[in-house]
Each structure stands twice: as structure tokens, then as C-alpha cells.
């Protein structure tokens, strides 16, 4: 089946075609490691993981590159404010290197708990300063820069299609940008490629360069590192929608100024996770971390399940009530898979056929239709609930679907609940009452057991019980 993805470049649903047959080069904007990732950030990484899993499910070989921003990201994307790494180090009384190392490990711990696949290459900005300098040289050679006040700037007026991703009106940008004015800039939306000592005198992370001792602007690292590992033209670049108007717009401008050709074929963006009416943001102070959810007793995969219930291009409103509902739904799913595994043992079907094939085909159709995970979840549940499908065939199909969903259903286990003799006798009595169609007595015993913390479930294979 043909994969279709919504390309932010042009804002249309397009059939996905690769540059190299059977291979995908994919770059995803990674974390700025000055603090913990919040669950809004993590929603973006979950969507990118779904994209990668779908590509691999379709037998593409994916080279996935992600940056780790450990230098040069200011508190404002328009080159104003202070360096986030330095601010965090000052607040915590540690070095910027210690801060970066700690939060990088914390980030990958979170992604592991969420069953997000590790990138093929996770590259730190501080390990690729020379790549950034080399790219800036190419941009400078092609006439897109100017040096003023100690900084090297990118001149957006030299790039005739600047802002094409976000459909920005460059004339309007020149006429009046509502941002703090940097007097060195010819246009308020010009951006810095390389800072020197002329700005932030106490900057700790600095390197020698042709433009003086200094450090890179934030945007240059993604262009430089993606091109280092994926080449001057690659298939997919991902990130959050908040990156479209500035960060990704500037990435495109500088990359294509260097190569003077198209850089990325597909731009895929995920929407915000919102709290009430606002997006989740560290600057707004309304963010939650994954550990804050686990401290409340939730499994990280409960949050993954919650994210799967909304399309990646739709805003998802977060609440503990919604998370609780996802927790119950996922536990129910895991339990049903666990019992299927117990029934089948090693007799899992070799192929998907019959009625299960219809659910499976529907699942694939929804996955390739711009990663429609809510409908994919529905396909999974319809499969699980269908009593006409053999348990082992049902299990095989569900586990295949989970290669995309990433809910770790293969690890599902039946929780053994040991019953004392009194409880066993009550269950036997209820079974007898049901066999004699004495449903009143059967319901009375069910309620008695519920008061003792035991929940019964009647299945074709007999009665099951679990703790409340």
C-alpha cells in the first residue's frame, strides 16, 4: 500500500517517494538538554517514532538522525536572550558540560520508558562544531552573509524564497517585525550563524573560527549535522509545529544557500499537547515531566496510549482524567493479549488470514493514510473483540499491529491471582448457578467477590478472575 504523508512544504497530502529505493533518510529535531523534556515534547518524539515504525513496517531501511542541542540555543529563537545551557548551569551551580550530560541521559531514559526507538545516530552539537563552520563557509562563499558588530549574519533578502515553508511574506517581515531589534541586522529577521565575543562576554562554550573566537547560532547545527549524516538532500525532516516559522524556516534558508538546491523532500510536523487553553511550555511554567506521571502511579505506556488516540496533526488536550482513561484501556488491552498468549502458548499462527486479514488490511490502510493512529487503535480493538476469530490468529494479528503502535504487547503477562479456598468455592458455586440459569444467585456471588477485591470475567474459555 502507498504511504501518504502531509507535507508541510506545500501543505498537502502527498504520496511518499524516496530518493533511494527502499531507503529513508530521516532527521528529527532533538532536545535542548538544559532541563527535563516535558510530556508535550515527548508527544512529538512519540509521533516521530510512529512514523519510523510505519516506515520500517513497510520494509524501508530507515537511517534516523537526531541532534542533541548542548550549545547555542538562546531563550529566544530570534537571537535575543541568554543561552539556555548557561542559565541552567548558573541556577544549579554546575558546569554546562555536567548539565548537558545529565539531561541527555534523562531524555533517553524517558524515551526508553516510552518504547521510542533510539535514533541510528544521536549527534551532539558540541561534537560537530567543525561541520557547522564548514557549512557556514559554504554559505558565506555563495554570498548570503554579512559580518557586523562581531557576529556573522544570514541575509534573508538574498534568499528569494525565504519563508516558503511557513508562507511568510518577506516584504511584510522587512516592514515591521515585532521582535527586539538587533541594531547590527539589516533586516529584523536576519539571523546569526556565528556569535563572537561581542555578545555574552561570559559565554563558556567557545571555539576558534574564521570569524573569531565564539560559538554557533542555534539553527546552523541541525543543517550541518543532518547534511553530515544524510547528505545534501534527504527524505524527511520532522519536528513540532512551533519550529515551522523560525527554526525550520532558517534551517532551509541556510542549507539551500550552501547547496543552491532543494534540501529536504518531506517536512512532517506534530501538533501541540495543550493544558486547558495553552500549549505545554517550560517558559509558561505549565509543564509536566514523565517522572511526574510515574510518581502518580501511571505506566509511561499509558501516556503513549493517550497520544495514539489523537492524530499527530491535531492538538491533544491533556488531563489526568484522560490519562486515567488511557491507563484503564491499555491495562484492559494488555490483559486480553496476556490471556490470548496463555491460551495459545507456542501455537501462534504463521500467517494472517480470514476475517483477521480484513482488520489487518484496514489497520495498514489507516497507518499509511498519514499515520491515522486513532483508527489503527480501533482496528486493533475490533479484532480483539471479534469472537469469531481464532485466539491464536487474533494474537498473531495483534502482535503484528503492535510493531507500529509500540505498546509492547508481546511482553503482556497474566497476573496470577491466588485464591483461598472460600473464594474458590464461591466461584464454583457461581459456575453451578449459571449452568442452572440461576442468574440472580450468580450476580449475588459476583458482587460478594467484588467486595473482596476480585473481579470476574466470563469468556468462551471459562471464567477468569483478577484483582480489582
Secondary structure, DSSP 8 states (H G I E B T S, - for coil): ---EEEETTTTEEEE---SBTTEEEEEE---BTTS--BHHHHHHHHHHHHHHHHHHHTT-EEEEEEEEB-S--BSSTTS-S-BHHHHHHHHHTS-HHHHHHHHHHHHHHHHHHTT----SEEEEGGG-HHHHHHHHHHHHHTT-EEEETTEEEE-GGG-TTTTTTTT--HHHHHH---S---TT-SSTT-EEEEEETTS-TT-S--B--TT-SEEE-HHHHHHHHHHHHH-SSEEEEEEEGGGIIIIIHHHHHHHHHHHSS--EEEEEEE--EEETTEE--TTTT---BHHHHHTTT--HHHHHHHHHTS-TTS-EE--HHHHHHHHHHHHHHHHHHHHHHHHHTT---SS--HHHHHHHHHHHHHHHBT--HHHHHHHHHHHHH-TTS-HHHHHHHHHHHHHHH---GGG---------HHHHHHHHHHHHHHHTT-HHHHHHHHHHHHHTTEEEEEETTEEEEEE-
